[in-house]
Amino acid sequence: METETLTDSIVAPARWWALHTRSRFEQKVHTGLCGKSLEAFFPRIEVMSRRKDRRKKILVPMIPGYVFVRSVLTPEEYHRIIQTVGVVRMVAFKGKPVPANEQELSSLMILDGTDRTVQNRTYMRKGDRVMIMDGPLKGLEGFYIRHKNKTDQVVVSVDLLQRSLEVELEGWALERLSE
């Protein structure tokens, strides 16, 4: 009789993976993944709709064309995810899926559903890395930028997707993080 070693019983931790979706299929992909009992995250922001007869706050994709899924990513699980209606591909490098950065996803989760002014920006690497220490976005990490004669702003970047989001701040407590 063989004995099970400690390494045999260790299961790889679930990681977040980015999925590129068909245009305007983010909600359908999110619903499809949840219907397969998978943990999915579809970051959205609240904006005013521009209808002719009325103005109403609605939730729109924070990063259009992308949904995140948490998985151990076994070959079987990969195929279940990829076969979800609306999924184009899993974000990969040289054909191998690349997991999303956990801290970046945590920052997106803090921004999810916010009515703060959030705008997609060109991906950037320069600037001081900061964390918001107070207010409704406490714990959010990003890059600090300040425009002349404008409010303070933090840019949250998602390296895996080469995308950045800009959030306006009103004098909130920021702390510079060391690299």
Buried (B, 14 or more C-beta within 10 A) or exposed (E): EEEEEEEEEEEEEBBBBBBBBEEEBBBBBBBBBEEEEBEBBBBBBBBEEEEEEEEEEEBEBBBEBBBBBBBEBEEEBBEBBEEBEBBEEBBEEEEEBBBBBEEBBEBBBBBBEBEBEBEBBEEEEEBEBBBBEEEEBEEBBBBBBEEEEEEBBBBBBBEBBEBBBBBBBEEBEBEEEEE
